[in-house]
Amino acid sequence: MVLESRVKSVIAEYLGLDADEIYPDASFESLGADYLDVVGLFISLEEEFGIEIPERDANRMKTVRDITWYIRCVLENEAHKSRINKKRKEGNFHDL
């Protein structure tokens, strides 16, 4: 839920909304965002979470839930890669 709150906070700040009014199944359109708003929103999310969201992926995301799920997957993948790289340096893979 912490991640969802952060996502909602970024969306609320960018679109000038109250975060409590943003629901997981809300579409960008229902939040009053046009195409340029959505582009700017994704840039804000990339900056907030330190990730890159390729355009092909961004184009498939339609709701707050989609964004939250995507960011969670990217962050978990990055954490996993970091653990693997650490173990690779240590030469110790048995406890991954």
C-alpha positions in Angstrom: 0.0 0.0 0.0 2.9 2.4 0.5 3.8 2.2 -3.2 0.2 2.9 -4.2 0.2 5.9 -1.9 3.3 7.2 -3.5 2.0 6.7 -6.9 -1.3 8.4 -6.0 0.7 11.3 -4.4 2.7 11.9 -7.6 -0.5 11.8 -9.7 -2.3 14.1 -7.4 0.5 16.6 -7.3 1.0 16.6 -11.1 -2.7 16.9 -11.9 -3.6 19.2 -9.0 -6.0 16.7 -7.4 -6.6 15.4 -3.9 -4.9 12.0 -3.5 -8.0 10.7 -1.6 -10.0 11.2 -4.8 -7.7 8.9 -6.8 -8.8 5.2 -6.9 -6.9 2.2 -8.2 -9.2 1.7 -11.2 -9.3 5.3 -12.1 -8.3 5.9 -15.7 -6.2 8.9 -16.7 -9.1 10.2 -18.7 -11.4 10.0 -15.6 -8.8 12.0 -13.7 -9.0 14.8 -16.4 -5.6 14.1 -17.9 -5.0 14.6 -21.6 -2.2 13.1 -23.7 0.4 15.7 -22.7 -0.6 15.4 -19.0 -0.1 11.6 -19.2 3.4 12.1 -20.8 4.4 14.5 -18.1 2.9 12.3 -15.4 5.1 9.4 -16.6 8.1 11.6 -16.5 7.3 12.6 -12.9 6.8 8.9 -11.9 10.2 8.0 -13.5 11.8 10.7 -11.5 10.1 9.8 -8.2 11.0 6.1 -8.5 14.3 6.3 -10.3 13.1 4.1 -13.1 12.6 4.3 -16.9 9.2 3.5 -18.3 9.5 2.7 -22.0 6.9 4.4 -24.2 5.6 1.0 -25.4 4.9 0.0 -21.8 3.4 3.4 -20.9 1.0 3.2 -23.8 -0.4 0.0 -22.3 -1.1 1.4 -18.9 -4.6 2.8 -18.5 -5.3 3.0 -14.8 -3.6 3.8 -11.5 -3.6 0.1 -10.7 -1.7 -0.6 -13.9 1.0 2.0 -13.1 1.3 0.7 -9.5 1.7 -2.9 -10.6 4.2 -2.0 -13.3 6.4 0.1 -10.9 6.2 -2.7 -8.3 7.4 -5.2 -10.8 10.3 -3.0 -12.0 11.4 -2.2 -8.5 11.3 -5.9 -7.4 13.2 -6.8 -10.6 15.9 -4.2 -9.8 16.2 -5.4 -6.2 16.6 -9.0 -7.5 19.3 -7.9 -10.0 21.1 -6.0 -7.2 21.1 -9.2 -5.0 22.4 -11.3 -7.9 25.2 -8.8 -8.7 26.2 -8.7 -5.1 26.3 -12.5 -4.9 28.2 -12.6 -8.2 30.9 -10.3 -6.7 31.0 -12.5 -3.6 31.1 -15.7 -5.6 28.3 -17.0 -3.5 25.0 -18.0 -5.2 23.7 -20.7 -3.0 21.4 -18.5 -0.8 19.7 -16.5 -3.6 
